Amino acid sequence: MAIIPQSVISSQNITSLDLSSNSIADDCLEALASISTLKSLDLSSNNIANDGLAALASISTLNSLDICHNRSITSSGWRSFFNLLQERGSQLVRLNISNNNVGDVGAAALGSLLIDMNTLKSLCMRDMSYSDNEPDNITAQGWIALFNSLQGSNLDLVKLDLSGNTIDDEGIHLLIRLVSDMNSIKDLRLSYNYSVTPTGWLALSDYLQSPNFELRELDLNCNNVNDDTLIAFTSALAHNKTLERLYIYDEAESLTERGWKAVSILLCNKTSIMDTYFSNHTLHKLIEDDDYEYLNLKLTYDLSQDIKSLLKLNKNKDKVEVARQKILQTHFSTEDDTSYLQEFLDMELEVIPTAVEWIGRPTNDVWIGKSMSGLSFMFNLMRGVPDLFDSNPQKKPFTQKE
């Protein structure tokens, strides 16, 4: 570090510097403040303490700062850092302060900083509540105070990671109210928040179907999510077209086949063709790939395979074809497809050619997962109602009564 800053300073064109996982301490950081072009700085897993953190506050060009896992910094040091950023003005877009001793004191100062910080798009605060020294933790009341201070603020994140903390039911209600006002948020991670009860997680249901809901990823791994909570989530997501990944891996095994059955119905409601058509065709991931064996252990083979097959099908970008495939595979997959001929005979006559074309349409070349051709059903339809396909103008036309 005695050499690197001098070479960097002399070049005056470096914009990104990664010094993570070293033994960098406070006396090495003042030189970094004179790099006028520095925009991205990674100092995670070092030995930085209060004085070094204060020096970083003077780097006005930074838009990305990763300073996670620097546990020599005290809560008062974090308070001073956040206050300095507020005084000097900050244009940070990305901030990672995970696994640090911020405490309730530092969290309060962070709230004051974030109120008018409309540039910040990614905030990572994982594992902020489990230090052996109590004042170093952000407590449940500290999270409540932070979320309260940000209500009505200009904060509009794209990604928020609060995994591994002590947020409780009151805190989760305030957090949901906060993110509901964010128009940009796409990625929300809340795994390992054991203090939230199943009742507390139910508050997410309203958010899942709110007009502002635009999440692509919601991580609830290893929380108190039970069957009733999951059923409420599936009901809320019935018509959702944005959420692609909902992580709900269950270490405590509080989810049973009843909850997973609701997931299967969400992905493909088999009650009728129209119910299948209006199923959720967006959600395609529930647990990490390495944990899919978990489904096989907890569920019947048929239900496990059904869920995995439907999730894979939903990965396809052509959602019209996804809906078509679900209908074909659910309602026309038996050898005797004639039982559903009546569905076609009940249609308006001018609609039938379009429906026949829809049945026989081929899948695209980049299809993911199982696909089924509708040609066998078209054959049965032709055999059962040949007048539909007879082009002889002298022949009496087909009518619905016939």
Buried (B, 14 or more C-beta within 10 A) or exposed (E): BEEBBEEBBEEEEBEEBEBBEBEBBBEBBBBBBEBEEBBBBBBBBBBBBBBBBBBBBBBEBBBBBBBBBBBBBBBBBBBBBBBBBBEEEBEBBBBBBBBBBBBBBBBBBBBBBBBEBEBBBBBBBBBBBEBEEEEBBBBBBBBBBBBBBBEEBEBBBBBBBBBBBBBBBBBBBBBBBBBBBBEEBBBBBBBBBBBBBBEBBBBBBEBBBEEEBBBBBBBBBBBBBBBBBBBBBBBBBBEBEEBBBBBBBBEEEBBBBEBBBBBBBBBBBBEEBEBBBEBBBBBBBBBEEEEBEBBEEBBEEEBBEBBBBBBBBBBBEBEEBBBBBBBBBBBBEEEEBBEBBEEBBEEEEEEBEEEBEEBEBEBEEEBEBEBBEBEBBBEBBEEBBEEBEEEEEEEEEBEEEE
